[in-house]
C-alpha cells in the first residue's frame, strides 16, 4: 500500500495513458478497415498517401506495445517499486505521439495536431516523474 501512496501520481498518469493507447490499439484491431478507410481519406493529399497501411500498422504495434509496457509497469510499480517497464512504455508513447504529430502536420490537420499536444504534455510529465 505504501508503494501505491508514494507513486499515486505516476500510477494515475499511467492509467490514463494505458486507457488511451490500448483503447486506440484495440479499436484499430477490431475495426481495421474502418480505420484504414478514414486514415486513407485523411491523408489523401499528403506525401504519406501511398504509405498509409504500413504506417497505420506501425502505429498500431507501437500503441499496443506501449500500452502493454505501461500496464505491466503499473503492476511492477505497486508490487516492487520498479519503474523500468512503465518508463519504457511512456517513452514509447511519447515517440508514438511525435509520429502522430508529424502525420497530422503533413495532412495539414492543425487542430488534430494541437489536440496531440495535450497528450504529449501528460506523457512527458509521466516520463519526468518515472525517471
N, C-alpha and C positions, 0 to 999 in steps of 0.2 A: 504493500500500500504506500510505503514511503517513496518508492520509485515513481509511482503514479503522481503523487503530490509534487514531487520535485521536478517532474518533466511534463506537467499538465499542458503547458503552452505548446510544447513540441508535439505532444500527442494530439491535441486539437487541430493543429496545422496539418499533421499527417493524416488525420481522419478526413479533413476537408479535401486534401489532395487525393487521397485514396478514392473517395467518392467521385471526385471529378474525373480522374484518369481511368479508373476501372469502368465507370459508367460509360464514358466515351468509347473505350475499347470494346466493351460488351455490345454497345449499340452498333458499332461498325461490324462486329461479327454477326449479330443477329439480323441486321438489315444492310448487308454489304452492297447489294445492287442499288438500293435507295440512296445510300451514302455516296456511292461511286457516281451515280447519275447527278446528284446535287453538286458534288465537287467538280465533275467534268464541266457542268454548266457554269459554275462559279469561276473556273479558270480558263474558259473558252477563249478569252482574249489576252491571255498571259503567256509568257515564254515557257511556262510549265505545262501547257495544254496537252502535249504529247506524252507526258510522263506521269499523269495523274494516278493511274493504277498502281505503279510501283511506289510512288511517293505516299499514297494512302496506306499501302501495305507497310511501309517503313514506319509511318506514324502509328499505325495500329500496334505493331510489335513494341515500339517504344512506350506507348501508353500502358499496355498490359504489363510489360516488364517493370516499368516504374511503379505502377500500382501494386504489383506483387512484392517488390522490394520494400515498399513503404508499409504494406500490410504486415509482412513478416517482421519488418523493423519495429513496428509498434509492439508486437509480441516480445521481441528481444529487449526493447527498451523497458517494458514494465516487468519483465522477469529477471533480466540480468543487468540491466542498465546500459547494455551495449547499444551504441548509436550508429554503428558502421553501415548496416543494411539500410536503415532509414535514411541516412545521409546519401548513400548511393542512389536510392530511389528519388530523393528530392533533386539531386544533381541531374539525373536523367530527365526528370520532369522539367527542369529549367531548360535543358537542351531541346527538349520537345517543344516547349513554348517558343524558343527562339526560332526553330524551324517553322512553326506555325505562323509566327510573326512575319518571317520572310515571305512565306506564301501569301499571306493577306496583303502585304505591301505590293508584291508583284501583281496580284489580282486587282490592285487599286481599291481594296476594301478597307479604307482607312478607319471606319467605325469599328469593324471587326478587329483590326489591329489594335485599336485603342482599348477594346474590351480585354484583350490578352494581357495588357499591362497590369491590370488588377491581379490576375492570376500569377503573373511573374513576380510582382512585389511580395505576395504571400509566400511564394516559393523561395525567393531569395531570403526572406525573413526566416523561413524554416531552415534553410542552409546555414545561416548565421547562428541560429540557436542550437543546431545539432553539431556544430564544429567544436 
